[in-house]
Amino acid sequence: MLRALSSALLLLLATGVASCATIMEPPERFLVVDKGGDFVKAITPEESKLWLRDFPDDDRGGLAFWRDALKADLEDNRGYVIISEAEVKDAAGTPGHEFVLESTVNGRAVRELLALFIYGGAFADTVRVVEYVAEKQAFATEVGAVRASLTKLKP
Amino acid sequence: MRAMPMPLAVVLGLVLLGLNLTACASAGYGERPAYSGYEGGGAPAGEAGGYDRGGGSAAPSDADGILTTESAAEERGVFDFIDDALAGPAKAESPPPPSGPPPPAPAPAAPKAGAPVPPSTGDKPPVEASAAKRLVIYKGSLVVLVPVVEAAIEKLSARAAELSGYVENQSGNSSANNGTVTLRVPAEKFYALVNELGSYGQVTQKNVSASDVTKTVFDIELRMETAEKSRQRLLDLLKSATKMEEILQIENEVRRLTTEIEAMKGELRFLKDQVAFSTLAVTFYSNAPPPIAGPTRTRSRFEWINQVGIEQVLYNF
């Protein structure tokens, strides 16, 4: 009985670990420095950062609402400049939205690619945010690879 | 009065008549061109002599004084000759013969002592100008104490646009809580706007000036007209000129006159613009402490949104 229970527990853990590992595969030059069931942190040698996070959404706002809420906050409250916007899809075809933003931090131009996906759940939705932040010059070198990895995101 | 002996009166009369005729002939009076409304009647020193093929009359120069009307010039000439004749034979004989380059002109426009002054000369504006509308440049500068500087500037700018005017310049210093706006408004609405500024706040300083440029404008117009006529005459002369030296000289003079005319046109345009649109500089200031800039960022109602963004990634990664 105890043996069966521990086997099941191990299986569960293995499945959990496996699922954590497969949320996102960062591009080649990124080193994964931390990860969990709902987040991944990866960094390049130039310290460009890639951060995936999941946030619970009990209110179930949906993609259109969160896209607009996020855009309003980034533009109006933070003063970011929106360079571009695009619709994106993950590996399962779940629709998402991508922003490319620019701001000045300590006198230096910094860009960010921010992708937003909403996944439905039994009790709450999950808002998944993938952010890639780098200095303007370095940003361009990895942005293509980051976009490619977005298409391989798994729910 | 004792009667003059008859033969003496006849002789004096004949002498006067003779002197008058001599003066007319030597001054080329009969050949005076229509534009020679220049006092003094002589050619400007050196300049016109080369191309003057007429009998002593020459293209005018700006240094010469201007009579107000053509008829006045003729009248002045007649008075001159009578005056010369009365002054004595030595003076009457002084005008050079019509042929050859004219002598350097004496200081023009200065009326001779004792000479009768023609009624149309002098500083009085010409009849046409005085009868016409005065040309006045209005300028004003005001300092107004207001509760909110930015709001006052916006309101005044909008008002200027309403009056078909425009904002020429605007400057301000939010930390010092003041701002200056320079407006150009149609002249007829200038005083109305100046008076309106009292409703904006407390006018603490007010300077308004009016500068009459009627005479200046008229003078420039007259000078320009004369220069244009001179240029036309030179161009006519150029057609018949054969010597290279003459041609070059005429061309140089035409070039000089053209530059002069263009400069006068520019000056006229500027003056007329200044007349049409008055300039009003208004400085607003406030005694209220300058507004303190609030935080540029307010938190989102949604907590997860507060956790994303460039700074969050850079500092909380």
Interface residues (C-beta under 8 A of the other chain):
Chain A: K41 I43 K49 W51 R53 F55 D57 A69 L70 D73 L74 N77 R78 G79 Y80 L101 S103 V105 V110 E112 L114 V127 V129 E131 V133
Chain B: T296 R297 T298 R299 S300 F302 W304 I305 Q307 V308 G309 I310 E311 V313 L314 F317
